[in-house]
Amino acid sequence: MAHIATPDFLNELQSLYPATAKYVDGDWFLAASVAFSSSNCPEAVPRVLRHALDDLDKLSDTSYEDRKLLVRKIKDGIFKSGILSGYPKAINALVSLYEATPEELRDTEPLRDSTRSKEEVAAAGQAYFDSQYGDTAAEIQPMLRSIYPDLEHFTVTLGYGYVYSFLEVISPKETSFVTISTMIANATPSQLGWHLTRAVHHGAAVEEVRAVREIALRIAIKAGVPLKTEVPII
């Protein structure tokens, strides 16, 4: 369904996000890529990439580092979204992204430290879980443990410890944007209101959060995602 990611539609999505001093700080392309991936439209992701890289190339002060960061933000956002949308969707999107990425902007080594012990990964996961859920962590974690102990271990150790707590490419604010975009595109908004608020807690402006919500919602509608319940707003 790459055809839905037309230049006009991408311009529309881009216009929803507040202007930023640096192009790579404007997360419209992150939200759009994640929403297309989670809506099962992996072929649209390269169009977002090319659109954003073309925008960067028009700027006089664009550096190689800016272009590299833009690719990494899209890639890591999709990787993080796989926890919620399912890794078959994320893999398909990452394959499409890889094929469209200029060779000099491809990574050949893991960004995350693969030498960390399982204890270090678990500690990082617990710290980020506590940061994400704040005062409610003491309620949510035992709930996960009670409904299925394996789920609690996976969520804290692997989900948060290995995937989410890596913040060298996308920040806690942007990681929240990934969650928001994925939940809308998944048509699973029951926990969305809480995550909209947490994005503000992690430093996002309300206008940014509303923009990410709207970008993901418009993509989901275009992709034919069955939105059975109303999507919360902040």
SERO-4910 file (N, C-alpha, C, O; in steps of 0.05 Angstrom, whole numbers):
BEGIN
 pado doro    nc1    nc2    nc3   cac1   cac2   cac3    cc1    cc2    cc3    oc1    oc2    oc3
  Met    A     16    -24      0      0      0      0     17     25      0     10     45     12
  Ala    A     39     24    -14     57     47    -15     44     71    -28     51     94    -23
  His    A     23     65    -44     10     87    -58     -3    108    -40     -7    130    -49
  Ile    A    -10    100    -16    -22    120      2     -3    141     12    -11    162     20
  Ala    A     23    134     10     44    154     19     52    172     -4     75    172    -12
  Thr    A     33    186    -14     38    204    -36     53    229    -26     52    235     -2
  Pro    A     66    243    -44     80    268    -35     60    288    -22     68    300     -2
  Asp    A     36    290    -32     17    308    -20      9    299      8      7    316     27
  Phe    A      5    273     12     -2    263     38     21    266     58     17    274     81
  Leu    A     46    261     49     69    265     66     72    294     74     79    300     96
  Asn    A     68    312     55     69    341     61     48    348     82     53    365    100
  Glu    A     25    336     79      3    341     98     11    332    126      7    346    146
  Leu    A     22    308    128     31    298    154     53    315    166     53    321    190
  Gln    A     72    323    149     94    340    158     84    366    169     95    377    189
  Ser    A     64    377    156     53    404    165     40    403    192     36    424    204
  Leu    A     32    379    201     19    377    227     38    381    250     29    389    272
  Tyr    A     64    375    246     83    376    268     94    405    271    101    417    251
  Pro    A     96    415    296    107    442    300    135    445    289    151    426    289
  Ala    A    141    469    279    167    475    268    189    472    289    184    480    313
  Thr    A    212    462    282    235    460    300    259    474    288    261    478    264
  Ala    A    278    480    305    302    494    296    318    476    277    329    486    257
  Lys    A    320    451    284    334    431    267    314    411    256    296    402    270
  Tyr    A    317    405    231    298    387    217    297    360    231    275    349    235
  Val    A    320    349    239    320    322    251    307    322    278    302    300    289
  Asp    A    301    345    290    287    346    316    257    345    312    242    342    331
  Gly    A    248    349    287    219    348    282    210    320    277    218    308    256
  Asp    A    195    308    294    190    279    294    167    270    277    156    249    282
  Trp    A    159    286    257    138    277    239    145    251    225    129    233    222
  Phe    A    171    250    216    179    226    200    181    202    218    177    179    209
  Leu    A    188    205    244    189    183    263    160    172    267    156    148    265
  Ala    A    142    190    273    114    182    278    102    169    253     88    149    255
  Ala    A    107    181    230     96    170    205    107    142    198     92    124    191
  Ser    A    133    139    201    145    113    195    134     91    213    128     69    204
  Val    A    132     97    239    122     78    258     93     71    252     85     48    253
  Ala    A     77     92    246     49     88    240     45     71    215     28     54    214
  Phe    A     60     77    194     58     61    170     66     32    175     53     14    166
  Ser    A     88     28    190     96      1    196     75    -14    212     68    -37    206
  Ser    A     65     -1    233     45    -14    250     18    -18    236      3    -35    244
  Ser    A     12     -1    216    -12     -5    200     -8    -25    178    -26    -29    162
  Asn    A     15    -39    178     21    -60    159     24    -49    131     15    -61    111
  Cys    A     37    -25    129     43    -13    103     73     -9    101     82     14     99
  Pro    A     89    -30    101    118    -27    102    129    -13     77    150      0     78
  Glu    A    115    -16     54    125     -4     30    124     26     31    137     40     14
  Ala    A    109     37     50    107     67     52    131     78     67    137    102     64
  Val    A    145     62     83    167     72     99    189     84     82    199    106     89
  Pro    A    198     71     60    219     84     43    210    111     32    227    128     28
  Arg    A    184    115     28    175    140     17    178    162     38    185    185     32
  Val    A    173    155     63    178    174     85    208    181     86    215    205     89
  Leu    A    225    161     85    254    165     86    263    183     63    277    203     68
  Arg    A    255    177     39    264    193     16    254    222     18    268    241     12
  His    A    229    225     27    218    252     30    234    268     50    240    291     45
  Ala    A    240    255     73    255    269     94    284    275     86    294    297     91
  Leu    A    297    256     73    324    261     63    325    282     42    344    298     42
  Asp    A    305    283     25    304    304      5    301    332     18    313    351      9
  Asp    A    285    333     39    282    358     54    309    366     66    317    390     65
  Leu    A    323    347     78    349    353     90    369    363     69    384    382     74
  Asp    A    368    351     46    388    358     25    383    386     14    401    398      3
  Lys    A    359    397     19    353    425     10    365    446     29    365    469     23
  Leu    A    373    437     53    383    455     73    413    459     70    428    440     65
  Ser    A    422    483     72    450    489     68    468    479     89    492    473     84
  Asp    A    458    475    114    475    467    136    472    438    143    480    429    165
  Thr    A    461    422    125    457    393    131    484    379    131    501    383    113
  Ser    A    488    362    151    513    346    153    507    317    149    484    308    149
  Tyr    A    529    302    145    527    273    144    514    262    169    498    243    169
  Glu    A    522    274    192    512    264    218    481    268    220    467    252    231
  Asp    A    471    290    208    442    295    208    428    273    192    407    262    201
  Arg    A    439    266    169    426    246    152    428    219    165    409    203    164
  Lys    A    450    213    178    453    188    192    434    186    215    421    165    220
  Leu    A    430    207    230    412    208    253    383    204    244    368    189    257
  Leu    A    376    216    222    349    213    212    343    184    206    322    174    213
  Val    A    361    171    192    357    143    185    355    126    211    338    109    213
  Arg    A    373    131    230    373    116    254    348    120    271    338    101    283
  Lys    A    337    145    271    313    150    286    289    134    275    274    122    290
  Ile    A    287    133    248    266    117    236    270     88    242    251     74    250
  Lys    A    295     79    239    301     50    243    296     42    272    283     21    277
  Asp    A    305     58    291    302     50    319    273     53    328    264     38    346
  Gly    A    259     73    317    231     75    324    215     51    315    198     41    330
  Ile    A    220     41    291    207     17    281    215     -7    298    198    -24    305
  Phe    A    240     -9    305    250    -31    322    235    -31    349    226    -51    358
  Lys    A    233     -7    361    219     -5    387    189    -11    383    177    -23    401
  Ser    A    178     -4    361    149     -8    357    142    -37    355    119    -45    359
  Gly    A    162    -54    347    156    -83    345    147    -96    370    133   -116    369
  Ile    A    154    -85    393    145    -96    419    115    -95    420    102   -114    431
  Leu    A    102    -74    409     73    -71    410     59    -80    384     37    -91    386
  Ser    A     71    -75    361     57    -82    336     63   -110    327     48   -121    310
  Gly    A     84   -122    337     92   -149    328    116   -147    310    116   -130    292
  Tyr    A    136   -164    313    160   -161    298    158   -170    268    174   -161    252
  Pro    A    138   -186    261    134   -189    232    130   -163    217    141   -159    195
  Lys    A    113   -145    228    109   -119    216    135   -103    217    142    -90    197
  Ala    A    148   -103    239    173    -87    242    194    -97    223    209    -81    210
  Ile    A    197   -123    220    217   -135    202    211   -126    173    229   -118    158
  Asn    A    186   -129    165    179   -121    138    185    -91    132    195    -84    111
  Ala    A    179    -74    152    185    -46    149    215    -41    148    225    -24    132
  Leu    A    230    -55    165    259    -51    166    273    -61    140    293    -50    131
  Val    A    262    -82    128    272    -92    103    268    -71     81    286    -64     66
  Ser    A    244    -59     80    238    -38     61    256    -14     66    265     -1     47
  Leu    A    260     -7     91    277     16     98    306     11     89    319     28     78
  Tyr    A    316    -13     95    343    -20     88    348    -17     58    368     -6     49
  Glu    A    330    -28     42    333    -27     13    333      1      2    345      6    -18
  Ala    A    320     19     16    318     47      7    340     65     19    343     88     11
  Thr    A    355     55     38    375     71     52    401     71     36    412     50     29
  Pro    A    412     95     30    438     97     17    459     81     33    459     81     57
  Glu    A    476     68     18    495     49     31    512     63     53    518     51     73
  Glu    A    519     88     49    536    102     68    521    109     94    533    117    114
  Leu    A    494    105     94    479    111    118    469     86    132    454     88    151
  Arg    A    478     63    122    470     38    135    489     32    158    513     37    157
  Asp    A    479     20    180    495     11    202    503    -18    197    488    -34    187
  Thr    A    527    -25    205    537    -52    203    542    -66    229    548    -89    230
  Glu    A    540    -51    251    544    -61    278    520    -53    296    507    -33    290
  Pro    A    514    -69    316    492    -63    334    497    -35    348    519    -29    355
  Leu    A    475    -20    351    477      5    366    477     -1    396    489     14    412
  Arg    A    462    -21    404    461    -28    432    485    -45    440    497    -59    423
  Asp    A    493    -43    465    517    -57    475    509    -86    480    495    -93    499
  Ser    A    518   -104    462    511   -132    464    528   -147    484    523   -171    488
  Thr    A    547   -134    497    564   -147    516    554   -145    545    566   -156    563
  Arg    A    533   -130    549    522   -127    576    512   -153    587    501   -170    572
  Ser    A    516   -157    613    506   -181    626    476   -179    628    464   -158    626
  Lys    A    463   -203    633    434   -203    636    426   -187    661    404   -176    662
  Glu    A    444   -186    681    438   -170    705    438   -140    698    421   -125    708
  Glu    A    456   -131    682    457   -103    673    433    -96    657    422    -74    660
  Val    A    425   -113    639    402   -108    622    377   -107    640    360    -89    636
  Ala    A    375   -125    659    352   -125    677    350   -100    694    329    -88    698
  Ala    A    373    -91    703    374    -66    720    366    -42    703    352    -24    713
  Ala    A    376    -41    678    369    -19    661    339    -19    655    326      2    654
  Gly    A    328    -43    651    300    -46    646    283    -37    669    263    -23    666
  Gln    A    291    -45    693    276    -37    717    276     -7    721    256      5    727
  Ala    A    300      5    716    302     34    720    284     49    700    271     69    707
  Tyr    A    284     40    675    268     54    655    238     48    659    222     66    654
  Phe    A    231     24    667    204     18    673    193     36    696    171     47    694
  Asp    A    210     39    717    202     56    739    199     85    730    181    100    738
  Ser    A    217     94    712    216    121    702    191    126    685    179    147    686
  Gln    A    185    105    669    162    108    651    136    108    666    118    124    660
  Tyr    A    133     91    686    107     88    700    105    104    725     83    106    737
  Gly    A    127    115    735    126    132    759    113    119    782    120     96    789
  Asp    A     94    133    795     81    122    819     65     97    814     59     82    832
  Thr    A     57     93    789     40     70    783     56     45    778     44     23    776
  Ala    A     83     47    776     99     23    771     95      2    793     95    -22    787
  Ala    A     91     11    818     87     -8    840     61    -24    837     58    -45    850
  Glu    A     42    -14    821     17    -28    817     19    -45    791      9    -67    790
  Ile    A     31    -33    770     30    -46    744     48    -71    743     40    -91    732
  Gln    A     72    -69    755     90    -92    753     79   -116    768     80   -138    756
  Pro    A     69   -114    792     56   -138    805     33   -148    789     27   -173    789
  Met    A     18   -130    776     -4   -139    759      5   -157    736     -6   -178    730
  Leu    A     27   -148    723     39   -164    701     48   -191    712     44   -211    699
  Arg    A     60   -191    736     70   -216    747     47   -235    754     49   -259    751
  Ser    A     25   -223    764      3   -241    772    -12   -253    748    -20   -276    749
  Ile    A    -15   -238    726    -30   -249    704    -13   -269    688    -23   -287    676
  Tyr    A     14   -265    688     32   -284    675     61   -276    682     71   -258    670
  Pro    A     74   -291    701    101   -283    709    120   -280    686    138   -263    687
  Asp    A    117   -296    666    135   -294    643    132   -266    629    151   -255    619
  Leu    A    108   -256    629    102   -230    617    117   -208    632    128   -190    619
  Glu    A    116   -209    658    130   -189    674    160   -190    669    173   -169    666
  His    A    171   -214    668    200   -217    663    208   -206    636    227   -192    632
  Phe    A    192   -214    616    198   -205    588    195   -175    586    213   -162    574
  Thr    A    174   -164    597    169   -135    595    192   -119    607    202   -101    594
  Val    A    199   -125    631    218   -109    646    247   -114    636    262    -96    631
  Thr    A    254   -140    632    281   -147    626    288   -143    596    307   -129    589
  Leu    A    271   -154    579    277   -152    550    264   -128    537    278   -112    523
  Gly    A    238   -124    541    225   -102    529    237    -75    538    244    -59    521
  Tyr    A    238    -71    564    249    -45    574    280    -46    576    293    -26    570
  Gly    A    291    -69    584    319    -70    588    336    -69    563    356    -54    561
  Tyr    A    328    -84    543    343    -85    518    333    -65    497    348    -51    484
  Val    A    306    -64    494    295    -48    472    290    -19    480    303     -1    468
  Tyr    A    273    -14    499    265     14    505    285     31    519    287     55    513
  Ser    A    301     20    536    319     37    552    343     48    537    357     65    547
  Phe    A    347     39    513    368     50    495    358     77    485    339     78    469
  Leu    A    371     98    493    361    125    487    382    142    473    380    167    473
  Glu    A    401    130    460    422    145    446    414    154    419    427    170    406
  Val    A    391    143    409    381    151    382    355    167    385    353    189    375
  Ile    A    336    155    399    311    169    404    307    172    434    312    153    449
  Ser    A    299    195    443    297    202    471    272    189    484    256    177    470
  Pro    A    270    192    511    245    183    524    220    195    512    200    181    509
  Lys    A    221    221    505    198    234    493    192    221    466    168    214    461
  Glu    A    212    216    450    207    203    424    199    174    426    185    164    409
  Thr    A    209    161    447    200    133    452    171    133    459    156    114    451
  Ser    A    161    153    473    133    156    478    117    160    452     96    150    448
  Phe    A    129    176    434    117    180    408    114    154    392     94    149    379
  Val    A    134    137    395    133    110    382    109     95    393     94     82    378
  Thr    A    106     95    420     84     80    433     58     91    423     40     75    417
  Ile    A     55    117    423     29    130    414     23    122    386      0    114    380
  Ser    A     42    125    368     37    119    340     30     90    335     13     84    319
  Thr    A     43     72    350     38     44    347     10     37    357     -4     22    344
  Met    A      3     47    381    -23     40    392    -46     49    374    -66     35    371
  Ile    A    -43     73    363    -65     82    345    -66     65    320    -88     56    312
  Ala    A    -43     60    308    -43     44    283    -51     15    288    -60      1    270
  Asn    A    -47      5    313    -56    -22    321    -86    -23    327    -97    -45    330
  Ala    A    -98      0    328   -126      2    337   -129    -10    365   -148    -24    371
  Thr    A   -109     -4    383   -110    -13    411   -106     12    429    -86     14    442
  Pro    A   -126     30    429   -122     55    444   -129     55    473   -130     76    486
  Ser    A   -135     32    485   -145     31    512   -126     44    532   -134     55    552
  Gln    A    -99     42    527    -80     53    546    -68     79    535    -49     91    546
  Leu    A    -79     89    512    -66    111    498    -67    137    514    -48    152    514
  Gly    A    -90    143    527    -92    168    542    -70    171    562    -59    193    566
  Trp    A    -63    150    575    -41    151    595    -15    157    582      1    173    592
  His    A     -9    145    559     16    149    545     18    177    533     40    188    530
  Leu    A     -4    188    525     -4    216    516      6    235    538     22    253    533
  Thr    A     -4    230    562      4    246    585     33    241    592     48    260    599
  Arg    A     42    216    590     70    210    597     89    223    577    112    229    585
  Ala    A     81    226    552     99    239    533    104    268    542    127    278    539
  Val    A     84    281    553     89    308    564    107    307    588    125    324    591
  His    A    104    287    605    121    283    628    150    280    619    169    288    633
  His    A    154    267    595    181    263    585    192    287    569    213    285    556
  Gly    A    178    309    569    188    333    557    175    343    532    184    363    521
  Ala    A    155    329    522    142    337    497    122    360    503    109    361    524
  Ala    A    120    378    484     99    399    485     73    386    478     72    367    462
  Val    A     51    397    489     25    386    483     19    387    452      7    368    441
  Glu    A     29    408    439     25    410    410     39    388    395     29    377    375
  Glu    A     63    380    405     77    358    392     62    331    396     59    316    377
  Val    A     52    327    420     37    302    425     12    300    408      5    279    397
  Arg    A     -2    323    406    -26    323    389    -20    318    360    -35    306    345
  Ala    A      3    329    351     12    325    324     18    296    318      9    285    297
  Val    A     32    283    336     39    254    333     13    238    332     10    220    315
  Arg    A     -5    244    350    -31    230    350    -46    233    323    -56    214    312
  Glu    A    -46    258    313    -61    263    288    -47    250    264    -61    239    246
  Ile    A    -20    250    264     -6    237    242    -12    207    241    -19    197    220
  Ala    A    -11    194    264    -16    166    266    -45    160    259    -51    140    246
  Leu    A    -63    177    268    -92    172    263    -98    175    233   -113    158    222
  Arg    A    -87    195    220    -92    198    191    -81    175    175    -92    166    155
  Ile    A    -57    165    183    -45    142    169    -63    117    173    -68    103    154
  Ala    A    -72    113    198    -88     89    203   -114     90    187   -123     70    177
  Ile    A   -126    114    185   -151    116    169   -145    111    140   -160     96    127
  Lys    A   -124    122    129   -116    118    101   -111     88     96   -117     78     74
  Ala    A    -99     75    115    -91     47    112   -114     28    116   -112      4    112
  Gly    A   -137     38    125   -160     21    129   -160      6    155   -174    -14    157
  Val    A   -146     16    174   -145      3    201   -173      6    214   -183     29    215
  Pro    A   -185    -15    223   -212    -13    235   -210     -1    263   -204    -15    282
  Leu    A   -216     24    266   -216     38    292   -243     35    305   -262     49    300
  Lys    A   -244     15    323   -270      7    335   -278     26    358   -302     27    365
  Thr    A   -259     39    370   -265     57    393   -253     84    387   -235     87    371
  Glu    A   -263    104    402   -253    131    398   -224    133    408   -217    121    428
  Val    A   -208    148    393   -180    152    400   -177    175    419   -185    197    413
  Pro    A   -166    170    443   -164    192    463   -147    215    453   -130    212    435
  Ile    A   -152    239    464   -136    262    458   -127    275    483   -140    272    504
  Ile    A   -106    290    482    -95    304    505   -103    333    504    -96    349    522
***
